């Protein structure tokens, strides 16, 4: 009999309360995407396209040139894939280059790059080796540097940032064997003991955890006298007594990634290493991800660029029925999709990154949309590339090399990109997270109406507030600039993009009306309509991408750099996106969601087990979820710092 961990049980309402408490409650700055979901197309927030200052461009381009030379000469991507390891000398070279400290202020030994150039660097590295890109991203986007930069004390910054900038790898530890996107059930504890906290628990999927020197760990502090308690963030020395890496995990892709299972047994952590106050851990994590999420779509945009280059070269070389395969419509449509989508993804990432650098907009929704849209579209582009390459797309690069052909790792790219739809919030979780932010204005005025715990007096006040809000808001959804033929006329240079922006304006109002109607129809049950909410978010993502693509095309036209080509790519992307949007609108109200729920209940009740007959299950024995009972480790420590 295999032991299983006793599960921490919380109610659905408790889980929601924990998640809600971790949200940033206020909107102190304007948000283009938030306004879009409210039916207000605030083009002025993104156009003219914000630009970096000359000094940040100079420093960024200077570093990119060095990084490109390093990637071309020092990173052997085939070796990393073959050995499932990033060689020590590669990491040593990255440290020497300063790549560990790209986002860290120069006064702590970092390079002080902007978010824009940090993302460009990750796109470059990730195109050579996604595993190396993941190493650098996990270290800086969600590891020790970012939360300390935003929430750390001066003493913590002085102690840890110089190490992170030049020598130490960091990791972020939140997920547990039985806890993913539901942190209310977090089981790892940090019990106060004098000037220390005593850490106990097990963390799963600790990217960089196998090789890390420093860890950001989320643990639950019990409430007691003098201690508020709650989920709290700590900086932990990876080599501390009681920290054991019990396993180095292996995956479908990213074979060089150093991801493991880490056990903490009576690990003493000084109170001075606590980041922020007790109970602020989830808020710190979510706030860190507001910009940290942009690293992932940056690498997705880089993957799109690579896919486009391979598709172009291969489909011009390969002939079928007397002409290059690119000139056959079935293949050509795929190439057009890859080219247009790559243009749009880069537009979304660059726009969001520059807005993050300027810090004049709240970009929490923009960053989440970029992650959601980028991860989904990059996977689709890689899948289309494999199809364009045919059998060679399915064949490994090593096999292609062995028989004398160019070793194109298309199948590896597909495997490597698949995790991005799960990393840093799965697509399903991103739908819910973005939907919550998108309806925030509605809940702020009418939330008490649908909250069963609120008294009648609160519901009465909410009803009055909602009446005032909707009396002003709803009439504005009837008409707008999108109905004026001359609106956005500056987006017309031979090719006319103004019609696409008018479409975005009209469709944003339609989207807001649809959301309002759904809230009126389902009220408190709205949160259970995850299929509907997902489609609402996907429509918003397409509208955001269309806006970013048009604004970027206009910027390139004004700068005289590939302006006509940019307009052409933006035009075809918007036409493709409009088809997807109309399909999503159709599926808002015409779908199988209700029937699907009935089938699911039947599956769980065993009504269809007869359908599973006639095959064998090759899975081995063992529990579905590994035992994570606190206690001393019984396994050899698999920790392997680089250079050791």
C-alpha positions as a printed Julia matrix, in Angstrom:
644×3 Matrix{Float64}:
   0.0    0.0     0.0
   1.43   3.41   -0.97
   0.96   6.22    1.52
  -0.78   9.33    0.31
  -0.72  12.79    1.73
  -3.75  13.85    3.76
  -5.34  16.6     1.69
  -5.85  20.1     3.02
  -9.54  20.75    2.49
 -10.98  24.22    2.0
 -14.37  25.31    0.77
 -14.84  26.95   -2.61
 -15.75  30.19   -0.85
 -12.57  30.09    1.27
 -10.45  29.47   -1.81
 -12.02  32.44   -3.58
 -11.5   34.62   -0.53
  -7.76  33.84   -0.48
  -7.42  34.55   -4.19
  -9.41  37.78   -3.92
  -7.32  39.02   -1.01
  -4.16  38.56   -3.09
  -5.44  40.75   -5.93
  -4.4   44.33   -6.36
  -7.69  45.94   -5.4
  -7.24  49.4    -6.88
  -6.7   50.78  -10.37
  -4.53  53.83   -9.75
  -3.46  54.16  -13.38
  -5.33  53.78  -16.67
  -5.39  50.42  -18.43
  -6.01  50.08  -22.16
  -7.17  46.47  -21.85
  -9.44  47.15  -18.87
 -11.11  49.96  -20.8
 -11.44  47.65  -23.81
 -13.43  45.11  -21.8
 -15.66  47.97  -20.59
 -16.45  48.9   -24.18
 -14.18  51.94  -24.27
 -11.53  51.96  -27.01
  -8.85  54.24  -25.52
  -6.49  54.42  -28.49
  -4.86  57.47  -26.88
  -3.33  55.18  -24.23
  -1.22  53.32  -26.81
  -0.96  55.7   -29.78
   1.41  57.19  -30.7
   3.38  54.07  -29.82
   5.5   54.76  -26.69
   9.24  54.8   -27.39
  12.3   54.05  -25.24
  14.8   56.79  -24.51
  18.07  56.93  -26.42
  20.26  55.86  -23.49
  18.26  52.71  -22.78
  18.36  51.86  -26.49
  22.13  52.33  -26.58
  22.72  50.12  -23.55
  20.2   47.56  -24.73
  21.58  47.25  -28.25
  25.13  47.07  -26.93
  24.23  44.13  -24.71
  22.2   42.38  -27.43
  25.24  42.47  -29.72
  27.39  40.77  -27.06
  24.66  38.27  -26.25
  24.17  37.4   -29.92
  27.88  36.72  -30.35
  27.84  34.53  -27.23
  24.81  32.56  -28.39
  26.3   32.0   -31.82
  29.63  30.74  -30.53
  29.12  29.32  -27.03
  25.66  27.71  -26.88
  25.39  24.28  -28.52
  21.64  23.75  -28.57
  21.92  20.21  -29.96
  24.22  19.24  -27.1
  21.81  20.62  -24.5
  18.96  18.64  -26.08
  21.08  15.49  -26.34
  22.52  15.59  -22.81
  19.48  17.22  -21.17
  21.87  19.59  -19.38
  23.06  23.14  -19.79
  26.87  22.87  -19.61
  28.55  24.59  -16.7
  30.71  26.63  -19.05
  27.62  28.11  -20.74
  26.26  29.31  -17.39
  29.71  30.61  -16.42
  29.8   32.57  -19.67
  26.34  34.01  -19.07
  27.43  35.11  -15.6
  30.52  36.78  -17.03
  28.35  38.52  -19.62
  26.09  39.87  -16.89
  23.03  38.02  -18.2
  21.97  37.04  -14.67
  21.53  40.7   -13.81
  19.83  42.07  -16.91
  17.01  43.66  -14.88
  19.03  44.46  -11.76
  20.11  48.04  -11.09
  23.8   48.77  -11.91
  24.38  49.9    -8.31
  23.95  46.25   -7.32
  26.16  44.97  -10.15
  23.42  44.47  -12.72
  22.98  45.79  -16.25
  19.81  47.78  -15.56
  18.15  46.93  -18.86
  14.6   48.03  -19.5
  11.77  45.49  -19.68
  11.75  46.0   -23.45
  15.39  45.0   -23.89
  15.24  42.28  -21.27
  12.49  40.69  -23.33
  14.43  41.13  -26.56
  17.36  39.36  -24.9
  15.17  36.45  -23.77
  13.7   36.13  -27.27
  17.23  35.93  -28.67
  18.49  33.36  -26.16
  15.26  31.35  -26.3
  15.52  31.04  -30.08
  18.84  29.22  -29.64
  17.91  27.18  -26.57
  14.53  27.5   -24.85
  16.06  25.75  -21.84
  18.63  28.54  -21.42
  15.84  31.08  -21.91
  13.83  29.38  -19.16
  16.86  29.42  -16.83
  17.37  33.17  -17.22
  13.65  33.97  -17.12
  12.88  31.92  -14.0
  15.89  33.5   -12.26
  14.95  37.13  -13.02
  11.24  37.28  -13.81
   9.91  35.32  -10.84
  13.02  34.41   -8.84
  14.66  36.49   -6.1
  15.54  39.7    -8.04
  12.05  40.85   -9.05
  10.2   40.5    -5.72
  13.14  42.07   -3.87
  13.23  44.93   -6.36
   9.54  45.62   -5.69
   9.05  44.64   -2.04
  12.45  44.03   -0.43
  14.05  46.09    2.3
  17.23  47.99    1.57
  19.17  45.49    3.68
  17.76  42.6     1.62
  18.62  44.33   -1.65
  22.15  45.01   -0.47
  22.6   41.4     0.65
  21.05  39.46   -2.23
  20.89  41.54   -5.42
  24.68  41.66   -6.0
  24.75  37.87   -5.71
  21.84  37.48   -8.13
  23.41  39.88  -10.6
  26.66  37.99  -11.05
  26.99  34.65   -9.29
  23.84  33.1    -7.83
  20.97  31.36   -9.62
  17.54  31.83   -8.03
  14.24  29.95   -8.17
  10.59  30.52   -7.21
   8.81  27.84   -5.13
   5.02  27.98   -4.84
   3.49  24.81   -6.36
   3.14  21.69   -4.21
   2.29  18.07   -5.15
  -1.38  18.65   -4.33
  -1.55  22.43   -4.76
  -1.4   24.18   -8.11
  -3.5   27.24   -8.88
  -5.44  26.94   -5.59
  -3.05  28.46   -3.02
  -5.69  28.4    -0.26
  -4.63  24.77    0.29
  -0.91  25.54    0.6
   0.58  23.04    3.04
   4.19  24.22    3.5
   4.48  25.97    6.86
   6.81  28.57    8.35
   6.45  28.53   12.13
   7.87  31.54   14.05
  10.6   30.58   16.52
  12.4   33.51   18.11
  14.16  35.51   15.41
  13.65  32.73   12.86
  10.92  30.86   11.04
  11.07  27.06   10.82
  10.15  25.85    7.35
   8.56  22.43    6.64
   6.99  21.14    3.44
   7.49  19.92   -0.12
   7.56  21.99   -3.31
   7.03  20.61   -6.82
   8.18  21.82  -10.26
  10.81  24.15   -8.88
  12.27  25.61  -12.09
  15.99  26.24  -11.43
  15.48  24.52   -8.07
  18.03  21.78   -8.79
  20.85  24.26   -9.39
  19.68  27.28   -7.41
  21.7   29.12   -4.8
  18.77  31.23   -3.56
  15.07  30.44   -3.36
  11.88  32.46   -3.03
   9.59  30.19   -1.01
   5.9   30.67   -0.31
   4.82  29.16    3.02
   1.91  29.49    5.41
   2.64  31.2     8.73
   0.21  30.04   11.46
  -1.73  32.84   13.1
  -0.6   33.37   16.69
   0.0   36.11   19.23
   2.09  38.79   17.54
   1.82  37.09   14.16
  -0.83  37.95   11.6
  -0.07  34.73    9.76
  -1.02  33.8     6.2
   0.9   32.9     3.05
   4.27  34.62    3.26
   7.34  34.97    1.03
  10.87  34.16    2.19
  14.36  34.2     0.7
  15.97  30.86    1.56
  19.55  29.71    1.03
  19.31  26.6    -1.15
  22.27  25.04    0.61
  20.79  25.47    4.09
  20.56  22.46    6.41
  17.28  20.62    5.89
  16.84  21.61    2.21
  16.89  18.56   -0.06
  16.33  18.35   -3.81
  14.69  14.92   -3.96
  14.3   14.61   -7.7
  15.32  16.27  -10.95
  12.21  16.11  -13.09
  12.21  15.27  -16.8
   9.68  16.57  -19.32
   8.34  16.31  -22.85
  10.36  19.37  -23.83
  12.85  21.81  -22.31
  15.15  18.87  -21.64
  17.88  21.09  -20.27
  15.65  22.67  -17.64
  16.72  22.19  -14.02
  13.35  21.55  -12.44
  12.91  19.46   -9.32
  11.15  18.48   -6.11
  12.44  20.28   -3.03
  11.78  19.21    0.57
  12.17  21.5     3.58
  12.62  19.85    6.98
  13.05  22.13    9.97
  14.86  24.7     7.86
  15.64  27.79    9.9
  15.08  31.03    7.98
  15.97  34.37    9.63
  13.0   36.72   10.0
  15.15  39.28    8.22
  14.77  37.13    5.09
  10.99  37.5     5.02
   9.86  39.55    2.0
   7.16  42.0     3.02
   4.78  41.44    5.92
   3.22  38.14    6.92
   0.26  37.24    4.76
   1.49  39.25    1.75
   3.08  36.34   -0.1
   0.43  35.79   -2.75
   0.06  39.48   -3.43
   3.83  39.7    -3.88
   3.75  36.73   -6.25
   0.89  38.12   -8.34
   2.33  41.63   -8.48
   5.71  40.22   -9.53
   3.98  38.32  -12.34
   2.34  41.47  -13.69
   5.53  42.21  -15.58
   7.27  38.86  -15.06
   4.71  37.19  -17.34
   5.99  39.25  -20.27
   9.16  37.16  -20.51
   7.21  34.14  -21.7
   5.39  35.8   -24.64
   8.7   37.44  -25.57
  10.19  33.99  -26.11
   7.0   32.96  -27.93
   7.44  35.87  -30.33
  11.04  34.77  -30.83
   9.82  31.26  -31.62
   7.46  32.72  -34.21
  10.37  34.5   -35.89
  12.28  31.23  -36.09
   9.27  29.34  -37.42
   8.8   31.99  -40.12
  12.44  31.77  -41.21
  12.37  27.99  -41.49
   8.99  28.0   -43.25
  10.23  30.56  -45.77
  13.43  28.73  -46.61
  11.97  25.23  -46.68
   8.82  26.02  -48.64
  10.84  27.83  -51.3
  13.22  24.86  -51.63
  10.71  22.0   -51.53
   8.8   21.44  -54.77
   5.59  19.51  -55.37
   3.72  19.22  -58.67
   6.05  21.57  -60.51
   6.28  24.5   -58.09
   7.5   25.39  -54.58
   5.11  24.18  -51.88
   4.74  27.78  -50.66
   2.83  28.58  -53.84
   0.24  25.92  -53.1
  -2.61  27.63  -51.26
  -2.89  24.96  -48.57
   0.7   25.65  -47.49
   0.73  29.35  -48.32
  -2.14  30.07  -45.93
  -0.1   28.54  -43.1
   2.91  30.71  -43.96
   0.72  33.81  -44.08
  -0.68  32.93  -40.65
   2.81  32.48  -39.18
   4.08  35.77  -40.65
   1.07  37.84  -39.6
   0.86  36.32  -36.12
   4.57  36.78  -35.46
   4.19  40.45  -36.35
   1.26  40.8   -33.97
   2.94  38.91  -31.12
   6.0   41.12  -31.29
   3.7   44.15  -31.38
   1.89  42.99  -28.23
   5.11  42.23  -26.35
   6.93  45.42  -27.33
   3.92  47.62  -26.57
   3.29  45.99  -23.19
   6.99  46.08  -22.31
   7.36  49.76  -23.14
   4.24  50.59  -21.15
   5.75  48.66  -18.22
   8.95  50.69  -18.52
   7.1   54.01  -18.57
   4.95  52.96  -15.61
   2.14  55.32  -16.63
  -0.38  52.54  -17.29
  -1.57  49.6   -15.21
  -0.64  46.65  -17.41
  -1.77  43.7   -15.29
  -4.4   42.7   -17.91
  -2.13  43.5   -20.86
   0.65  41.26  -19.49
  -1.79  38.45  -18.77
  -3.31  38.74  -22.26
   0.18  38.71  -23.78
   1.02  35.51  -21.9
  -2.27  33.85  -22.8
  -2.27  34.88  -26.46
   1.45  34.38  -27.01
   1.55  30.86  -25.57
  -1.49  29.71  -27.55
  -0.43  31.26  -30.86
   3.21  30.18  -30.65
   2.13  26.58  -30.12
  -0.16  26.81  -33.16
   2.6   28.34  -35.29
   5.04  25.59  -34.35
   2.4   22.96  -35.11
   1.84  24.52  -38.53
   5.6   24.52  -39.17
   5.76  20.79  -38.41
   2.92  20.29  -40.9
   4.68  22.38  -43.55
   7.83  20.33  -43.08
   5.84  17.07  -43.29
   7.76  13.96  -42.25
  10.87  16.05  -41.75
   8.94  18.14  -39.23
   8.27  15.03  -37.15
  11.84  13.74  -37.48
  14.4   14.81  -34.89
  17.24  17.14  -35.78
  19.8   14.46  -34.89
  18.16  11.99  -37.27
  18.09  14.58  -40.05
  21.77  15.31  -39.45
  22.65  11.61  -39.47
  21.23  11.14  -42.94
  22.8   14.28  -44.37
  20.07  16.89  -44.17
  19.87  20.21  -42.39
  19.14  19.42  -38.7
  16.04  21.56  -38.2
  14.62  20.99  -34.68
  10.96  21.64  -35.59
   9.62  18.78  -33.47
  11.71  20.0   -30.54
  10.3   23.5   -30.88
   6.79  22.04  -30.72
   7.67  20.09  -27.56
   9.47  23.02  -25.95
   6.62  25.46  -26.58
   3.91  23.19  -25.2
   4.72  24.01  -21.58
   4.05  27.71  -22.11
   0.32  27.0   -22.13
   0.8   25.76  -18.54
   3.75  27.8   -17.15
   2.97  30.84  -14.97
  -0.77  30.18  -15.08
  -2.39  27.68  -17.43
  -4.6   28.93  -20.25
  -7.66  27.96  -18.22
  -6.45  29.81  -15.13
  -5.46  32.84  -17.23
  -9.0   32.95  -18.62
 -10.4   33.14  -15.09
  -7.78  35.61  -13.84
  -8.31  38.0   -16.76
 -12.09  37.59  -16.61
 -12.02  38.6   -12.92
 -10.1   41.76  -13.75
 -12.28  42.46  -16.79
 -15.48  42.48  -14.72
 -13.94  44.32  -11.77
 -15.85  47.52  -12.5
 -19.13  45.59  -12.45
 -18.34  43.78   -9.22
 -17.21  46.97   -7.52
 -20.67  48.5    -7.98
 -22.93  45.45   -8.1
 -20.94  42.68   -6.44
 -22.94  42.77   -3.21
 -26.12  42.1    -5.18
 -24.93  38.61   -6.12
 -23.02  37.82   -2.9
 -25.22  35.49   -0.79
 -23.35  36.47    2.4
 -24.25  40.16    2.16
 -27.19  41.51    4.22
 -30.22  43.13    2.62
 -28.95  46.6     3.55
 -25.74  46.03    1.57
 -27.73  44.68   -1.38
 -29.93  47.78   -1.31
 -26.89  50.08   -1.41
 -25.38  48.02   -4.22
 -28.62  48.23   -6.18
 -28.64  52.01   -5.92
 -24.95  52.27   -6.9
 -25.45  49.89   -9.81
 -28.41  51.91  -11.04
 -26.3   55.07  -11.17
 -23.34  53.33  -12.82
 -25.33  51.53  -15.52
 -27.5   54.55  -16.27
 -24.32  56.36  -17.33
 -22.44  53.39  -18.81
 -24.98  51.5   -20.91
 -25.98  54.39  -23.23
 -22.32  54.82  -24.19
 -22.28  51.28  -25.59
 -24.81  52.14  -28.29
 -22.71  54.34  -30.57
 -19.09  55.39  -30.98
 -16.32  56.4   -33.39
 -16.34  52.93  -34.92
 -19.49  53.9   -36.81
 -17.89  56.97  -38.42
 -16.3   56.22  -41.82
 -13.59  58.83  -41.29
 -12.49  57.73  -37.79
  -8.81  56.79  -37.34
  -8.04  58.05  -40.86
  -4.37  58.58  -39.98
  -3.99  54.79  -40.22
  -4.23  54.83  -44.0
  -1.21  54.74  -46.3
  -2.24  52.9   -49.43
  -3.31  50.0   -47.25
  -6.14  51.06  -44.95
  -5.97  49.97  -41.3
  -8.53  52.48  -40.09
 -11.37  50.04  -40.76
  -9.78  47.5   -38.44
  -9.58  50.06  -35.63
 -13.2   51.01  -36.2
 -14.01  47.31  -35.96
 -12.12  47.09  -32.64
 -14.08  50.05  -31.27
 -17.44  48.63  -32.33
 -16.57  45.15  -31.15
 -15.34  46.36  -27.75
 -18.78  47.85  -27.17
 -20.42  44.62  -28.32
 -18.15  42.66  -25.99
 -19.12  44.87  -23.04
 -22.82  44.49  -23.86
 -22.42  40.71  -24.01
 -20.69  40.68  -20.62
 -23.42  42.84  -19.08
 -26.16  40.63  -20.5
 -24.44  37.51  -19.13
 -24.1   39.05  -15.67
 -27.78  40.02  -15.72
 -28.76  36.53  -16.83
 -26.58  34.4   -14.58
 -25.75  36.8   -11.69
 -24.11  34.73   -8.92
 -23.68  31.77  -11.25
 -21.55  33.81  -13.63
 -18.31  32.53  -12.13
 -19.31  28.95  -13.0
 -19.69  29.82  -16.7
 -16.02  29.29  -17.42
 -16.57  28.45  -21.09
 -18.37  31.75  -21.63
 -15.76  33.72  -19.67
 -12.94  32.09  -21.62
 -14.47  33.19  -24.92
 -14.99  36.72  -23.62
 -11.3   36.87  -22.7
 -10.2   35.39  -26.04
 -12.18  38.06  -27.9
 -10.48  40.72  -25.78
  -7.08  39.19  -26.55
  -7.73  39.35  -30.28
  -8.87  42.99  -30.04
  -5.76  43.9   -28.03
  -3.51  42.17  -30.57
  -5.26  43.94  -33.46
  -4.78  47.3   -31.75
  -1.11  46.63  -31.02
  -0.47  45.44  -34.59
  -2.03  48.58  -36.11
  -0.17  50.91  -33.76
   3.12  49.17  -34.45
   2.56  49.31  -38.22
   1.89  53.05  -38.01
   5.02  53.56  -35.91
   7.15  51.7   -38.47
   5.58  53.69  -41.28
   6.4   56.96  -39.54
   9.96  55.81  -38.92
  10.33  54.76  -42.56
  11.41  51.25  -41.62
   9.52  48.52  -43.51
   6.39  50.64  -43.24
   4.54  49.25  -46.25
   5.37  45.66  -45.32
   4.3   46.3   -41.73
   0.98  47.69  -42.92
   0.47  44.62  -45.09
   1.19  42.24  -42.19
  -1.07  44.21  -39.82
  -3.85  44.16  -42.41
  -3.76  40.4   -42.97
  -3.44  39.72  -39.24
  -6.48  41.87  -38.47
  -8.5   40.14  -41.19
  -7.55  36.73  -39.77
  -8.3   37.92  -36.22
 -11.72  39.25  -37.22
 -12.72  35.8   -38.48
 -11.67  34.3   -35.13
 -13.56  36.99  -33.21
 -16.79  36.4   -35.11
 -16.51  32.67  -34.46
 -16.0   33.33  -30.74
 -19.03  35.61  -30.61
 -21.1   32.89  -32.23
 -19.95  30.41  -29.62
 -20.85  32.73  -26.73
 -24.49  31.73  -27.01
 -24.41  28.69  -29.29
 -22.29  25.98  -27.67
 -22.41  22.62  -25.92
 -21.41  23.88  -22.45
 -24.56  22.57  -20.7
 -24.37  19.19  -22.45
 -20.67  18.96  -21.68
 -21.38  19.31  -17.97
 -23.88  16.44  -18.12
 -21.37  14.22  -19.9
 -18.67  15.08  -17.37
 -20.92  14.09  -14.49
 -21.6   10.83  -16.28
 -17.91  10.17  -16.83
 -17.13  10.77  -13.15
 -20.04   8.55  -12.11
 -18.69   5.7   -14.25
 -21.54   5.73  -16.78
 -19.17   5.35  -19.72
 -16.56   2.94  -18.4
 -17.69   0.48  -21.1
 -16.19   2.93  -23.62
 -12.75   2.41  -22.07
 -12.78  -1.33  -22.75
 -10.64  -2.99  -25.43
  -7.32  -1.32  -24.64
  -4.52  -1.73  -22.11
  -3.12   0.98  -19.84
   0.69   1.13  -20.04
   0.89   3.31  -16.91
   2.84   1.92  -14.0
   1.71   1.58  -10.4
   1.7    4.41   -7.88
  -0.46   7.16   -6.41
  -1.8    9.91   -8.65
  -0.27  12.51   -6.32
   3.01  11.81   -4.54
   3.26  11.76   -0.77
   4.27  15.17    0.56
   3.98  14.55    4.29
   6.41  16.86    6.14
   9.43  15.17    7.63
  13.1   14.43    7.01
  14.13  13.42    3.52
  14.97   9.78    2.87
  16.51  10.47   -0.53
  19.93  11.55   -1.69
  20.22  15.28   -2.34
  20.11  15.83   -6.11
  21.08  19.49   -5.87
  23.83  20.32   -8.35
  24.89  23.98   -8.4
  26.59  25.0   -11.63
  30.33  24.66  -11.44
  30.26  22.29   -8.47
